[in-house]
Amino acid sequence: MKRLKIALAAALVLGGAAQAQETLRIGTSLTQMPWGFYDQDQKPTGVDVALCGALAERLGATAEFISLDFKGLIPALQADRFDIVCAAMYVTPERQEAIGMVPYIQASQTVIAHETAPIQGIEELCGHSASVLQGSGSLKVLEEASAACSARGEAAIRIQSFDSQPVAMRALENGSVDTFIATDSLISYYMKKMPGLKKIATGIKPTVLGIGLPKGDAELAARLRDGLTAMKADGSYAAILKEWDIETAAVESFN
């Protein structure tokens, strides 16, 4: 399916009539609770599914979610396998070189360990092991913390990166690693289901997340911003965040 026809979307946003409805192909990674995952009926759900599904509807389109490993999302977007990426993706200079990004939510990082672990902060991770999602902002946090360990003459963090969040979490569960790092929202959701864990560092590097789109597509970026702004004005944006207990993740502006 070719990219969403912006002219049609604009007409619908403005209340114009249309005879057909386009499909907005949304690239995501349905292995990232609570951002995107499959429910017990194997249907896509999560923060990103709710937000970007509602955004597609606002644009007069039907959302089609296409799930890939996180690290493959940007190459697939560049190859026109979908129209946008909605997958708790941090806005970074490196990503902005490759794709366009529209801010839509914010998050920070949390490190957890088993309750009996002696580790009390991120500066104490030196010489310990940590699991993380490959290609994520969490990985960059670990890499910077490990470099700081080395600069102090201490042992580096033994980082194990995985293709999916569930596999990274299981590494902590089965004792393969000492710690696990992910966004605050994911960690809070995870700890409700998995007792015996503790947060050893939280609120690390608050960062804006962005919806990815083809680089240079200013018209699509404007429509996404307009749609999000309308959702914020009518309260649907806040309602979705409240539904997932992440009201503090709201951003002030989508620019």
C-alpha positions as CSV (number, residue, x, y, z in Angstrom):
1,M,0.0,0.0,0.0
2,K,1.4,3.4,-0.9
3,R,1.9,6.1,1.7
4,L,-1.2,7.7,3.3
5,K,-2.5,10.4,0.9
6,I,-2.1,13.6,2.8
7,A,-4.6,15.5,0.8
8,L,-7.4,13.0,1.8
9,A,-6.2,13.1,5.4
10,A,-6.3,16.9,5.4
11,A,-9.8,17.0,4.0
12,L,-11.0,14.7,6.7
13,V,-9.3,16.6,9.5
14,L,-11.0,19.8,8.2
15,G,-14.3,18.1,8.0
16,G,-14.3,17.6,4.2
17,A,-16.2,14.7,2.6
18,A,-14.4,11.7,1.3
19,Q,-15.6,8.6,-0.4
20,A,-12.7,6.3,0.6
21,Q,-10.6,5.8,3.7
22,E,-6.8,5.3,3.5
23,T,-4.8,2.9,5.6
24,L,-2.0,4.4,7.7
25,R,0.7,1.7,8.0
26,I,2.3,2.0,11.5
27,G,5.6,0.3,12.2
28,T,6.0,-0.7,15.8
29,S,7.5,-3.4,18.0
30,L,4.8,-5.4,19.8
31,T,7.2,-6.8,22.4
32,Q,7.5,-3.6,24.5
33,M,5.1,-3.6,27.4
34,P,3.3,-1.2,28.1
35,W,4.1,0.6,24.8
36,G,3.1,-2.1,22.4
37,F,2.3,-5.8,22.8
38,Y,-0.3,-8.4,22.1
39,D,-3.1,-8.9,24.6
40,Q,-4.5,-12.3,25.6
41,D,-6.5,-12.4,22.4
42,Q,-3.4,-11.7,20.3
43,K,-4.6,-8.2,19.4
44,P,-2.2,-5.3,19.4
45,T,-2.5,-3.1,22.5
46,G,-0.5,-0.7,24.6
47,V,0.3,3.0,24.8
48,D,1.6,3.4,21.3
49,V,-1.2,1.3,19.8
50,A,-3.8,3.5,21.6
51,L,-2.2,6.8,20.8
52,C,-1.2,6.2,17.2
53,G,-4.4,4.3,16.5
54,A,-6.4,7.3,17.7
55,L,-4.1,9.6,15.7
56,A,-4.7,7.6,12.5
57,E,-8.5,7.9,13.1
58,R,-8.0,11.6,13.6
59,L,-6.4,11.7,10.2
60,G,-9.3,9.9,8.6
61,A,-7.3,6.7,8.2
62,T,-7.5,3.1,9.3
63,A,-4.5,2.0,11.4
64,E,-2.5,-1.0,10.3
65,F,0.1,-2.1,12.8
66,I,3.2,-3.8,11.4
67,S,5.5,-5.3,14.1
68,L,9.2,-5.8,13.7
69,D,12.3,-6.1,16.0
70,F,13.0,-2.6,17.3
71,K,16.4,-2.3,15.5
72,G,14.8,-3.0,12.2
73,L,12.1,-0.2,12.3
74,I,14.1,2.7,10.9
75,P,15.5,0.7,7.9
76,A,12.0,-0.6,7.2
77,L,10.6,2.9,7.3
78,Q,13.3,4.0,4.9
79,A,12.3,1.1,2.6
80,D,8.7,2.3,2.6
81,R,7.4,-0.8,4.4
82,F,5.2,1.6,6.5
83,D,4.2,5.2,6.7
84,I,5.3,6.1,10.3
85,V,7.0,4.4,13.2
86,C,5.3,4.5,16.6
87,A,7.4,2.5,19.1
88,A,8.6,4.5,22.1
89,M,11.5,5.7,20.0
90,Y,13.8,8.3,21.6
91,V,14.4,11.5,19.6
92,T,18.2,11.6,19.1
93,P,20.5,13.5,16.8
94,E,21.5,10.3,15.1
95,R,17.9,9.3,14.4
96,Q,17.0,12.8,13.2
97,E,19.8,12.4,10.6
98,A,18.1,9.4,9.2
99,I,14.3,10.1,9.6
100,G,11.9,12.8,10.6
101,M,10.5,12.7,14.1
102,V,7.4,14.3,15.7
103,P,7.5,14.5,19.5
104,Y,4.5,12.9,21.1
105,I,5.4,11.6,24.6
106,Q,8.3,11.6,27.1
107,A,10.1,9.0,29.2
108,S,13.1,8.4,31.4
109,Q,15.1,5.3,32.4
110,T,15.0,3.0,35.4
111,V,17.3,0.2,36.4
112,I,16.0,-2.7,38.4
113,A,17.5,-5.7,40.2
114,H,16.4,-8.5,42.5
115,E,15.6,-7.3,46.0
116,T,18.6,-9.1,47.4
117,A,21.1,-7.5,45.1
118,P,23.6,-5.2,46.9
119,I,23.6,-2.6,44.1
120,Q,22.1,0.7,45.2
121,G,22.6,3.1,42.2
122,I,23.7,3.3,38.6
123,E,27.2,4.3,39.7
124,E,27.4,0.9,41.4
125,L,26.8,-1.0,38.1
126,C,30.6,-1.1,37.4
127,G,31.7,-4.7,37.0
128,H,28.0,-6.0,37.0
129,S,25.9,-7.2,34.1
130,A,22.8,-5.6,32.7
131,S,20.3,-6.6,30.0
132,V,18.8,-4.1,27.6
133,L,16.8,-3.8,24.3
134,Q,19.2,-3.6,21.4
135,G,19.2,-0.3,19.6
136,S,17.2,1.5,22.4
137,G,17.9,4.7,24.3
138,S,18.4,2.5,27.4
139,L,21.4,0.9,25.7
140,K,23.0,4.4,25.3
141,V,22.5,5.1,29.0
142,L,24.3,1.9,29.9
143,E,27.1,2.6,27.4
144,E,27.7,6.0,28.9
145,A,27.6,4.6,32.5
146,S,30.1,1.9,31.5
147,A,32.4,4.5,30.0
148,A,32.2,6.5,33.3
149,C,33.2,3.3,35.1
150,S,36.2,2.9,32.9
151,A,37.2,6.5,33.3
152,R,37.3,6.0,37.1
153,G,39.5,2.9,36.7
154,E,36.7,0.5,37.6
155,A,35.5,-2.5,35.6
156,A,33.1,-1.8,32.7
157,I,29.4,-2.8,32.8
158,R,28.9,-6.2,31.1
159,I,26.1,-5.2,28.7
160,Q,23.9,-7.9,27.1
161,S,21.6,-6.5,24.5
162,F,18.6,-8.4,23.1
163,D,16.3,-8.2,20.2
164,S,13.1,-7.9,22.3
165,Q,12.2,-6.6,25.8
166,P,10.7,-9.9,27.0
167,V,14.0,-11.7,26.3
168,A,15.9,-8.9,28.0
169,M,13.6,-9.1,31.1
170,R,13.9,-12.9,31.2
171,A,17.7,-12.6,31.5
172,L,17.1,-10.8,34.8
173,E,14.4,-13.2,35.9
174,N,16.6,-16.3,35.4
175,G,19.7,-14.7,36.9
176,S,21.7,-14.4,33.7
177,V,22.3,-10.7,34.5
178,D,22.4,-8.6,37.6
179,T,20.2,-5.8,36.4
180,F,17.8,-4.7,33.6
181,I,17.2,-1.2,32.3
182,A,14.2,0.2,30.3
183,T,11.8,3.2,30.4
184,D,10.1,4.1,33.7
185,S,6.7,3.2,32.3
186,L,7.7,-0.3,31.2
187,I,9.5,-1.0,34.5
188,S,6.4,0.1,36.6
189,Y,4.2,-2.1,34.4
190,Y,6.6,-5.0,34.7
191,M,7.1,-4.8,38.5
192,K,3.3,-5.1,39.0
193,K,3.5,-8.5,37.4
194,M,6.9,-9.7,38.8
195,P,7.4,-9.4,42.6
196,G,10.8,-9.5,44.2
197,L,12.4,-6.7,42.3
198,K,13.6,-3.2,43.3
199,K,14.4,0.0,41.5
200,I,18.1,0.9,42.0
201,A,18.0,4.0,39.8
202,T,15.1,5.9,38.3
203,G,14.3,9.2,36.4
204,I,17.5,8.8,34.4
205,K,17.9,11.1,31.4
206,P,14.3,12.3,30.7
207,T,13.9,12.2,27.0
208,V,11.3,13.0,24.4
209,L,10.0,10.1,22.3
210,G,9.0,10.7,18.7
211,I,6.9,9.3,15.9
212,G,9.2,8.5,13.0
213,L,8.4,9.5,9.4
214,P,10.2,9.7,6.1
215,K,12.9,12.3,6.3
216,G,11.9,15.5,4.5
217,D,8.2,14.8,4.5
218,A,7.2,18.2,6.0
219,E,3.5,17.8,5.0
220,L,3.1,14.5,6.8
221,A,4.9,15.9,9.9
222,A,2.5,18.9,9.9
223,R,-0.5,16.7,9.7
224,L,0.7,14.5,12.6
225,R,1.3,17.6,14.7
226,D,-2.1,18.9,13.9
227,G,-3.7,15.6,14.8
228,L,-1.9,15.4,18.1
229,T,-2.8,19.0,18.9
230,A,-6.4,18.3,18.2
231,M,-6.3,15.2,20.5
232,K,-4.8,17.3,23.2
233,A,-7.4,20.0,22.9
234,D,-10.3,17.6,23.1
235,G,-8.8,15.6,26.0
236,S,-8.4,12.3,24.2
237,Y,-4.5,12.5,24.4
238,A,-4.7,12.9,28.2
239,A,-7.3,10.2,28.5
240,I,-5.1,7.6,26.8
241,L,-2.1,8.5,29.1
242,K,-4.4,8.2,32.1
243,E,-5.7,4.8,30.9
244,W,-2.1,3.6,31.1
245,D,-1.1,5.4,34.3
246,I,1.4,7.6,32.7
247,E,-0.1,11.1,32.9
248,T,3.3,12.6,33.7
249,A,4.5,11.4,30.2
250,A,2.6,14.2,28.4
251,V,4.6,16.7,26.4
252,E,3.9,20.4,26.3
253,S,4.4,20.7,22.5
254,F,4.5,18.5,19.5
255,N,7.1,20.6,17.7
